[in-house]
Amino acid sequence: MNITKENVDALNAVVKVDIVTEDYQEKVTEVLNDYRKKANIPGFRKGHVPMGMVKKQYGKSVMIDEVNKLLQDSLNKFITEEKLDILGNPLPRIQDDFNWDADTFSFEFELGLAPEFEVNLNPKKKITQYNVVATDDLIDEEVKNIQTRYGKMSSLEEATEHSNITGTFVNEEKEINKKSTFLVNDLKGKKNEKKLIGAKVGDVIELDTKKLFEDDHKLQHVLGVSHDDAHDLDVKVTLTIEDITKTEPADLDQDLFDKLFPDGSVKTVTELREKIKEDAEKQFQQQADQQLLNAVQEYLIENTKFDLPAEFLQKWLQTAGEKELTKEEASEEYAKSEKGLRYQLIEGKIMKDNDIKIDYAELVEYAKGFIRTQMAQFGNMNPEEKELNDIAGRILQNQEEAQKLQSQLISQKLMTFFKENMSFKTKEVSYEDFIKEVYK
């Protein structure tokens, strides 16, 4: 066997594999002997079928199968030994005059090669790193929410400005049929409030979705529509009132503190506010870190210049999936995935150049941390180590879940690396201002 590589250019190469009879004949004979031992052919005892008959019936198909196995193994070994950094998979060149009855076979494969490039971690215009703080107004609002959640509820005959209304929103055209509960004073504008104040159970009220609530998130939750639909929704809905209640806020006393924090860590309103601030800013930090990672990724994609073997990749995409794509469909798919591929290559280079790795033990510990957080939300604050290990083991046996956790852990490691090796412009903002600057 002979394998050679010819570079077409810096991003494309052709590998030629020449196979002669001696390369596969021994294996073919071994397989045919095994067939002979097991073959059940009328007129012959098992194991005594003439080899000539076995060769005539199975010889060519066995030969083709063994040549293909040898070809694939040899090609993979060559790519590994030559340390070829390829994109996609090798594409066989179609040979119209190929003949399986020949004594020797020649196969050619097109390769798309990964580009060589350098990564600059020092942008001329510094990326903004947000420090999101919990303001007094936000903490005040959360204290009120806590008092409402743990407050005493009673029924009302008529709706008031501060009452809760439970009812079903309907719009047949938009397929809205959602039972929800909301506060009257959550509505936007006096006009909507007036429609509901004084309303009773059983009343049917028509409302305009365009100016129903202050923000799209509330409308999304109440009507059960997507975020995009909530943003553009401008229809009328009917609300059939099913229940009207009011909530007497819970007192800010030790009884409430102990319900919130059974460990006794909060004994005063000041300590409660500090705890709310601490917990809120932990959540804000996660969002700020994700935003920072997104911003770094965008910077790296835009400022790390290299070419890709675009023609090869589009050709590869035509046959890479379950469904074969047309040339036009593959071109569209490539355009959609190019940005992601570029970042994947940049990420891989950063990890390789800086020895950022993940081993299985790290992945298990990360999975256990994820499980602890999930269990804590359901009140299990101290799960046993054996239980964590068992659950983590089951999760990581699922390839899709394992890849998702691995991707999250890689992002976490890269975030740490970027913070240690890049210089950012720090900006302290409230959560409200953070949302306005980043998502609007």
C-alpha positions as CSV (number, residue, x, y, z in Angstrom):
1,M,0.0,0.0,0.0
2,N,1.1,3.5,-0.8
3,I,-0.4,6.8,0.6
4,T,0.7,10.2,-0.6
5,K,-0.6,13.7,0.0
6,E,-0.5,16.6,-2.4
7,N,-1.2,20.1,-1.2
8,V,-3.5,22.0,-3.5
9,D,-3.1,25.2,-1.5
10,A,-2.8,26.2,2.2
11,L,-6.3,25.0,2.9
12,N,-6.9,22.1,0.5
13,A,-5.1,18.8,-0.1
14,V,-5.6,15.5,-1.9
15,V,-4.6,12.2,-0.4
16,K,-4.1,9.3,-2.8
17,V,-4.3,5.7,-1.5
18,D,-2.9,2.8,-3.7
19,I,-3.9,-0.7,-2.7
20,V,-2.5,-3.9,-4.2
21,T,-3.8,-7.5,-3.9
22,E,-1.2,-8.4,-1.2
23,D,-2.7,-5.7,1.1
24,Y,-6.1,-7.4,1.5
25,Q,-5.9,-11.0,0.1
26,E,-4.9,-12.7,3.4
27,K,-7.9,-11.1,5.2
28,V,-10.3,-12.0,2.3
29,T,-9.1,-15.7,2.4
30,E,-9.6,-15.7,6.2
31,V,-13.2,-14.4,5.9
32,L,-14.1,-16.8,3.0
33,N,-12.7,-19.8,5.1
34,D,-15.0,-18.7,7.9
35,Y,-17.9,-18.5,5.4
36,R,-17.1,-22.0,4.2
37,K,-17.2,-23.5,7.7
38,K,-20.7,-21.9,8.4
39,A,-22.3,-22.1,5.0
40,N,-25.5,-24.2,4.6
41,I,-25.8,-25.1,0.9
42,P,-28.0,-27.9,-0.3
43,G,-26.1,-31.0,-1.4
44,F,-23.1,-30.3,0.8
45,R,-22.3,-31.1,4.4
46,K,-21.8,-28.1,6.6
47,G,-18.1,-27.2,6.4
48,H,-17.5,-29.2,3.2
49,V,-18.6,-26.7,0.6
50,P,-16.0,-26.3,-2.1
51,M,-13.9,-23.2,-1.8
52,G,-14.4,-22.4,-5.5
53,M,-18.2,-22.3,-4.9
54,V,-17.7,-20.0,-1.9
55,K,-15.4,-17.7,-3.8
56,K,-17.8,-17.5,-6.7
57,Q,-20.8,-16.7,-4.5
58,Y,-19.1,-14.4,-1.9
59,G,-15.6,-13.6,-3.1
60,K,-16.2,-10.2,-4.8
61,S,-18.5,-8.8,-2.1
62,V,-16.0,-9.9,0.7
63,M,-13.1,-8.4,-1.3
64,I,-14.9,-5.0,-1.7
65,D,-15.8,-5.0,2.0
66,E,-12.3,-5.7,3.1
67,V,-10.8,-3.2,0.8
68,N,-13.1,-0.5,2.1
69,K,-12.2,-1.4,5.7
70,L,-8.5,-1.3,4.9
71,L,-9.0,2.0,3.1
72,Q,-10.8,3.7,6.0
73,D,-8.4,2.4,8.6
74,S,-5.3,3.4,6.6
75,L,-6.7,6.9,5.8
76,N,-7.5,7.6,9.5
77,K,-4.1,6.3,10.5
78,F,-2.3,8.5,7.9
79,I,-4.2,11.6,9.1
80,T,-3.3,10.9,12.7
81,E,0.4,10.1,12.1
82,E,0.8,13.1,9.8
83,K,-0.9,15.3,12.4
84,L,-3.2,16.8,9.8
85,D,-5.7,19.2,11.3
86,I,-8.7,18.7,9.0
87,L,-12.2,20.3,8.8
88,G,-15.2,18.1,8.2
89,N,-14.4,14.6,6.8
90,P,-12.3,13.4,3.8
91,L,-14.4,13.5,0.6
92,P,-13.8,10.7,-1.9
93,R,-13.3,11.7,-5.5
94,I,-15.7,9.9,-7.8
95,Q,-14.0,7.9,-10.5
96,D,-16.2,7.0,-13.4
97,D,-13.9,4.4,-14.8
98,F,-13.2,2.6,-11.5
99,N,-13.0,-1.2,-11.9
100,W,-13.3,-3.6,-9.0
101,D,-12.0,-6.4,-11.2
102,A,-8.6,-4.7,-11.5
103,D,-5.5,-6.0,-9.6
104,T,-4.7,-2.7,-8.0
105,F,-7.0,0.1,-6.8
106,S,-6.3,3.8,-6.5
107,F,-8.5,6.1,-4.3
108,E,-8.3,9.8,-4.0
109,F,-9.8,12.0,-1.1
110,E,-10.1,15.7,-0.8
111,L,-9.2,17.2,2.5
112,G,-10.1,20.6,3.9
113,L,-7.3,21.8,6.2
114,A,-7.7,24.1,9.2
115,P,-6.0,27.5,8.8
116,E,-3.1,28.8,10.8
117,F,-3.6,32.0,12.6
118,E,-2.8,34.0,15.7
119,V,-5.2,35.3,18.4
120,N,-4.9,38.9,19.7
121,L,-6.2,39.2,23.3
122,N,-5.5,42.9,23.5
123,P,-8.3,44.8,21.7
124,K,-7.6,48.5,20.9
125,K,-11.1,49.4,22.2
126,K,-11.5,47.7,25.5
127,I,-14.6,45.4,26.0
128,T,-17.0,46.5,28.7
129,Q,-17.2,44.3,31.8
130,Y,-20.4,45.0,33.8
131,N,-20.5,45.0,37.5
132,V,-24.3,44.8,38.2
133,V,-25.4,46.0,41.6
134,A,-28.7,45.5,43.4
135,T,-30.1,49.0,44.1
136,D,-32.2,50.0,47.1
137,D,-35.3,50.2,44.9
138,L,-34.8,46.6,43.7
139,I,-34.3,45.4,47.2
140,D,-37.4,47.3,48.3
141,E,-39.4,45.6,45.6
142,E,-38.1,42.1,46.5
143,V,-39.0,42.8,50.2
144,K,-42.5,43.6,49.1
145,N,-42.7,40.5,46.9
146,I,-41.6,38.4,49.9
147,Q,-44.2,40.0,52.1
148,T,-46.9,39.3,49.4
149,R,-45.8,35.7,48.9
150,Y,-46.0,34.9,52.6
151,G,-49.0,37.2,53.2
152,K,-52.6,36.2,54.2
153,M,-55.0,36.0,51.3
154,S,-58.7,36.7,51.4
155,S,-61.5,36.9,48.8
156,L,-63.1,40.2,47.5
157,E,-66.5,40.8,45.9
158,E,-65.1,43.6,43.7
159,A,-61.7,44.3,42.2
160,T,-59.7,47.2,43.7
161,E,-56.4,48.8,42.6
162,H,-54.4,46.4,44.8
163,S,-56.3,43.2,44.3
164,N,-55.2,40.0,42.6
165,I,-57.4,38.9,39.6
166,T,-57.4,35.3,38.3
167,G,-59.1,34.8,35.0
168,T,-58.8,33.4,31.5
169,F,-57.5,35.4,28.6
170,V,-58.8,34.4,25.1
171,N,-58.1,35.4,21.5
172,E,-59.1,32.7,19.0
173,E,-57.1,34.2,16.1
174,K,-53.8,34.1,18.0
175,E,-54.8,30.8,19.8
176,I,-54.5,32.5,23.2
177,N,-56.4,30.7,26.0
178,K,-54.5,31.2,29.2
179,K,-55.6,31.2,32.8
180,S,-53.4,33.6,34.8
181,T,-53.2,35.7,38.0
182,F,-52.0,39.3,38.1
183,L,-52.2,42.5,40.2
184,V,-54.5,45.2,39.0
185,N,-51.9,47.8,39.6
186,D,-49.4,45.9,37.4
187,L,-51.5,47.1,34.4
188,K,-50.2,49.9,32.3
189,G,-52.2,53.1,32.3
190,K,-55.3,54.3,34.2
191,K,-57.6,53.4,31.3
192,N,-56.9,49.6,31.8
193,E,-57.2,49.9,35.6
194,K,-60.6,51.6,35.3
195,K,-61.9,48.7,33.3
196,L,-61.1,46.3,36.1
197,I,-61.7,48.3,39.3
198,G,-65.2,47.4,40.5
199,A,-65.3,44.3,38.3
200,K,-66.8,41.1,39.8
201,V,-66.4,37.3,39.3
202,G,-68.0,36.3,36.0
203,D,-67.5,39.6,34.3
204,V,-66.0,39.5,30.8
205,I,-63.8,42.4,29.9
206,E,-62.1,43.3,26.6
207,L,-58.5,44.5,26.8
208,D,-56.0,45.7,24.3
209,T,-52.7,43.8,24.5
210,K,-50.6,46.7,23.0
211,K,-50.6,48.7,26.3
212,L,-51.6,46.1,28.8
213,F,-48.4,45.8,30.9
214,E,-45.2,47.8,31.4
215,D,-43.0,45.2,29.9
216,D,-43.1,42.3,27.4
217,H,-42.0,39.7,30.0
218,K,-45.1,40.2,32.0
219,L,-47.3,40.1,28.9
220,Q,-45.5,36.9,27.8
221,H,-46.1,35.2,31.2
222,V,-49.8,36.3,31.5
223,L,-50.9,35.4,28.0
224,G,-48.6,32.4,27.5
225,V,-47.0,33.6,24.3
226,S,-43.4,33.7,23.1
227,H,-41.2,36.6,23.9
228,D,-41.1,37.7,20.2
229,D,-44.9,37.5,20.0
230,A,-45.3,39.5,23.2
231,H,-43.1,42.3,21.8
232,D,-45.2,42.7,18.6
233,L,-48.6,41.6,19.9
234,D,-51.4,44.2,19.1
235,V,-54.8,42.4,19.4
236,K,-57.8,42.5,21.7
237,V,-58.3,39.8,24.3
238,T,-61.3,38.9,26.5
239,L,-60.7,38.3,30.2
240,T,-63.3,36.2,32.0
241,I,-62.8,36.9,35.8
242,E,-62.8,33.8,37.9
243,D,-61.5,34.9,41.3
244,I,-60.7,38.2,43.0
245,T,-58.5,38.3,46.1
246,K,-56.3,40.6,48.2
247,T,-53.2,39.8,50.1
248,E,-52.3,41.3,53.5
249,P,-48.5,41.6,53.5
250,A,-46.7,39.4,56.0
251,D,-44.9,41.2,58.9
252,L,-41.2,41.5,58.7
253,D,-40.6,39.5,61.9
254,Q,-38.6,36.5,63.1
255,D,-41.3,34.1,62.1
256,L,-41.0,35.3,58.4
257,F,-37.2,35.3,58.6
258,D,-37.1,31.7,59.8
259,K,-39.4,30.6,57.0
260,L,-37.1,32.2,54.5
261,F,-33.8,31.1,56.2
262,P,-34.4,28.0,58.5
263,D,-30.7,28.1,59.5
264,G,-31.3,31.2,61.6
265,S,-28.9,33.4,59.6
266,V,-31.3,36.3,59.4
267,K,-32.6,38.1,62.5
268,T,-33.2,41.7,61.4
269,V,-34.6,43.6,58.4
270,T,-31.1,44.9,57.7
271,E,-29.8,41.3,57.5
272,L,-32.7,40.3,55.2
273,R,-31.9,43.2,52.9
274,E,-28.2,42.2,52.9
275,K,-29.1,38.6,52.0
276,I,-31.4,39.7,49.2
277,K,-28.6,42.0,47.8
278,E,-26.0,39.2,48.1
279,D,-28.3,36.6,46.3
280,A,-29.4,39.0,43.7
281,E,-25.9,40.1,42.8
282,K,-24.8,36.5,42.5
283,Q,-27.4,36.0,39.8
284,F,-26.5,39.3,38.2
285,Q,-22.9,38.1,38.1
286,Q,-23.8,35.0,36.1
287,Q,-25.7,37.1,33.6
288,A,-22.8,39.7,33.4
289,D,-20.3,36.9,32.9
290,Q,-22.4,35.4,30.1
291,Q,-22.6,38.8,28.5
292,L,-18.9,39.4,28.8
293,L,-18.2,35.9,27.3
294,N,-20.5,36.8,24.4
295,A,-18.7,40.1,23.9
296,V,-15.3,38.5,23.9
297,Q,-16.5,35.9,21.4
298,E,-17.8,38.6,19.1
299,Y,-14.5,40.5,19.4
300,L,-12.4,37.4,18.6
301,I,-14.6,36.4,15.6
302,E,-14.5,39.9,14.1
303,N,-10.7,40.5,14.8
304,T,-9.1,37.1,14.2
305,K,-8.7,37.0,10.4
306,F,-8.2,33.8,8.5
307,D,-9.5,32.0,5.4
308,L,-11.5,28.8,5.4
309,P,-11.7,26.1,2.7
310,A,-15.3,27.3,1.9
311,E,-15.8,25.4,-1.3
312,F,-14.7,22.1,0.3
313,L,-16.9,22.7,3.4
314,Q,-19.9,23.5,1.3
315,K,-19.3,20.3,-0.7
316,W,-18.9,18.3,2.5
317,L,-22.2,19.8,4.0
318,Q,-24.1,18.4,1.0
319,T,-23.6,14.8,2.3
320,A,-22.7,15.3,6.0
321,G,-26.3,15.2,7.4
322,E,-29.1,12.6,7.3
323,K,-30.6,14.3,4.3
324,E,-28.5,15.2,1.3
325,L,-28.5,18.9,0.5
326,T,-28.5,20.6,-2.9
327,K,-25.6,22.9,-3.7
328,E,-27.7,26.0,-2.9
329,E,-28.9,24.5,0.4
330,A,-25.4,23.6,1.4
331,S,-24.3,27.2,0.6
332,E,-27.0,28.6,2.8
333,E,-26.1,26.2,5.6
334,Y,-22.5,27.1,5.4
335,A,-23.3,30.8,5.6
336,K,-25.3,30.2,8.8
337,S,-22.6,28.0,10.5
338,E,-19.5,29.9,9.4
339,K,-19.4,32.2,12.4
340,G,-19.7,29.3,14.8
341,L,-17.0,27.4,13.0
342,R,-14.7,30.3,13.2
343,Y,-15.2,30.7,17.0
344,Q,-14.8,26.9,17.4
345,L,-11.3,27.1,15.7
346,I,-10.3,30.2,17.8
347,E,-11.5,28.5,21.0
348,G,-9.5,25.4,20.1
349,K,-6.3,27.3,19.4
350,I,-6.7,29.3,22.7
351,M,-7.1,26.1,24.7
352,K,-4.2,24.4,22.9
353,D,-1.8,27.3,23.2
354,N,-2.6,27.8,26.9
355,D,-2.9,24.2,27.9
356,I,-6.6,24.5,28.9
357,K,-7.9,21.0,29.3
358,I,-10.8,19.1,30.8
359,D,-10.5,15.6,32.3
360,Y,-13.3,13.3,33.2
361,A,-12.8,13.8,37.0
362,E,-13.3,17.6,36.5
363,L,-16.5,16.9,34.5
364,V,-17.9,14.7,37.2
365,E,-17.3,17.4,39.9
366,Y,-18.9,20.0,37.6
367,A,-21.9,17.7,37.1
368,K,-22.2,17.2,40.9
369,G,-22.1,20.9,41.5
370,F,-24.9,21.3,38.9
371,I,-26.9,18.5,40.6
372,R,-26.4,20.1,44.1
373,T,-27.9,23.4,42.9
374,Q,-30.9,21.6,41.4
375,M,-31.5,19.6,44.5
376,A,-31.2,22.7,46.7
377,Q,-34.0,24.3,44.8
378,F,-36.2,21.4,46.0
379,G,-35.1,21.7,49.6
380,N,-32.4,19.0,49.7
381,M,-29.5,21.1,51.0
382,N,-27.1,18.2,52.0
383,P,-27.3,15.3,49.5
384,E,-25.0,12.3,50.2
385,E,-21.8,12.0,48.1
386,K,-22.8,8.5,46.9
387,E,-26.1,9.9,45.6
388,L,-24.4,12.7,43.8
389,N,-21.9,10.3,42.2
390,D,-24.7,7.9,41.1
391,I,-26.7,10.7,39.5
392,A,-23.7,12.3,37.9
393,G,-22.7,8.9,36.4
394,R,-26.1,8.4,34.9
395,I,-26.2,11.9,33.4
396,L,-22.8,11.6,31.9
397,Q,-23.8,8.3,30.2
398,N,-26.2,10.4,28.1
399,Q,-24.0,11.7,25.3
400,E,-26.1,14.8,24.7
401,E,-26.2,15.8,28.4
402,A,-22.5,15.1,28.8
403,Q,-21.6,17.3,25.8
404,K,-23.8,20.1,27.2
405,L,-22.1,20.0,30.6
406,Q,-18.7,19.8,28.9
407,S,-19.5,22.9,26.8
408,Q,-20.6,24.7,30.0
409,L,-17.4,23.8,31.8
410,I,-15.2,24.8,28.8
411,S,-17.0,28.2,28.8
412,Q,-16.4,28.6,32.5
413,K,-12.7,27.8,32.1
414,L,-12.4,30.2,29.2
415,M,-14.2,33.0,31.1
416,T,-11.6,32.6,33.9
417,F,-8.8,32.7,31.4
418,F,-10.2,35.8,29.7
419,K,-10.6,37.6,33.0
420,E,-7.0,36.8,33.9
421,N,-5.4,37.6,30.5
422,M,-7.5,40.4,29.0
423,S,-7.9,44.0,30.2
424,F,-11.5,45.2,30.3
425,K,-13.3,48.5,30.9
426,T,-15.4,48.1,34.1
427,K,-18.8,49.7,34.4
428,E,-21.0,49.6,37.4
429,V,-24.7,49.6,36.6
430,S,-28.1,48.7,38.1
431,Y,-29.8,45.6,36.8
432,E,-32.3,47.7,35.0
433,D,-29.6,49.7,33.2
434,F,-27.7,46.5,32.4
435,I,-30.8,45.0,30.7
436,K,-31.3,48.3,28.8
437,E,-27.7,48.5,27.6
438,V,-27.2,44.8,26.7
439,Y,-30.5,43.5,25.5
440,K,-32.3,46.5,24.0
